Amino acid sequence: MAWAKAEFHFHRARPRFPWTPWRIVHSVLGVTTATHSIAGVNNSHKLAPFCAGLGGAHAGRAMEARNYDKVVNRDEITDATASAFADGGQIPEKYIRTEEVLDGVVVGDDESYELPVVDMARLLDPESSALEIAKLGDACRNWGFFQLTNHGADEGVVQRMKDSTVQFFSTPLESKKKVAVREKGFEGFGHHYSRASSGHKLDWAESVILITQPPQDRKMEMWPTNPPTFREALEVYSVEMIGLAERLLGFMAADLGVERAALLDAFTGRRQSMAIHYYPPCRHREKVMGITPHTDGLGLTLLLHVDDTPGLQIRKGGRWFPVRPLPGAFVVNVADILEVLSNGAYRSVEHRVIPDAERARTTVVIFQEAAVGGMVAPLSGLVAEGGGEARYKSIEVEEYIKGNFNALMEGTRFIDSLRI
């Protein structure tokens, strides 16, 4: 099967260097562990946004380890929170973020625009592939986002993931709390995150964050067992997404003019993480944020809409463009490390989520990590093609992660500080 080959390619070996992101964080935070596994990391809650793709932002001074607690944390969903979400009218102060929501003009429904749409079937067809690859490249350069149709992912696998996600968020709070994020952990059920730069305001959402690949890095006690189908659905879905990511990266390599293996190797042996989000409706949507504006800090992001409720907005030219979900399509976006790998050819773009006034929104998001030989750096082939000029400094993965933590506190993008 295609997905089996994909799993073999992405995870045929551990990374070629000993400093995986999780072990790096152990070093940064002064935590000693015997293995690369995330199990037992006492300070791992500080990695939540990076793991979940929200590590994008830019650095000033180096942050001391003792300050990491001020950057980000995941909070428990309480009974009071659940009541507020269910009511949708009475908004606790810790969720009110009117100034942030109103920061920037939102493009109206009456304006004509379309997020780029890329057709996987046309990418695979030799007769249309060249034109569709150019379309893919244009989307990654100008928008950093596109909707992917005719993606080829197994429809049954995708539907079971959707069904299991809906069923999980439909269970009583006490059931969901069985996998609640722990005081010194980041995986499991809870709020997405809170950040000092926003006054520790909370997002109007429930989330589950998990490591999905490779299997030895999973924390299975944090994987929901209710519904009973959830674990198997996620297991199979995570592998299916490896195959989809691999196919897309191959066509991105063709657009960039580099060897397919050069780009795919940056993702080989790297972790995959996921986040499922449930955004309750809010009658005062002008006051709350589903997810804080951010860029994704890893390599490639694949978002599945469980329903057709809008909410995702992309910042372009100082304005917010709402994404209008296409039936059966994935939303794919370039993350910060892929921007660096492409030597700035592709753009990692700021985005946010605003809840709907009447309808809940649910998504499943997969994040694929990337690095080149222990470094976050432009691909050598692209540097050579550009006359030997790298547009970004090369930086060790350890320093990249530290910079992202520091940037989260400041609400800026770390990779901007790497520009040459």
ABEGO torsion letter per residue (X at the ends): XAAAAAAAAAAABBBABABBAAAAAAAAAGBBBABABABGBAAAAAAAAAAAGAABEBBBBBBBAAAAAAABBBBBBBAAAAAAAAAGABBBAAABAAAAAABEBBBBAABBBBBBBBBAAAAABAAAAAAAAAAAAAAAAAAGBBBBBGAGBBAAAAAAAAAAAAAAAABBAAAAAAABBBAABABEBEBABBBAAAGGBBBBBBBBBBBAOBAAABBAAABBAOBAAAAAAAAAAAAAAAAAAAAAAAAAAAAAGBBAAAAAAAABGBBBBBBBBBBBBBABAAABBABBBBBBABABBBBBBABABBGBBBBBGGBBBBBBBBBGBBBBBBBAAAAAAAGGABBBBBBBBBBBAABBBBBBBBBBBBBBGGBBBBBAAAAAAAGGBBABBBBBAAAAAAAAAAAAAAGBBAAAAABX
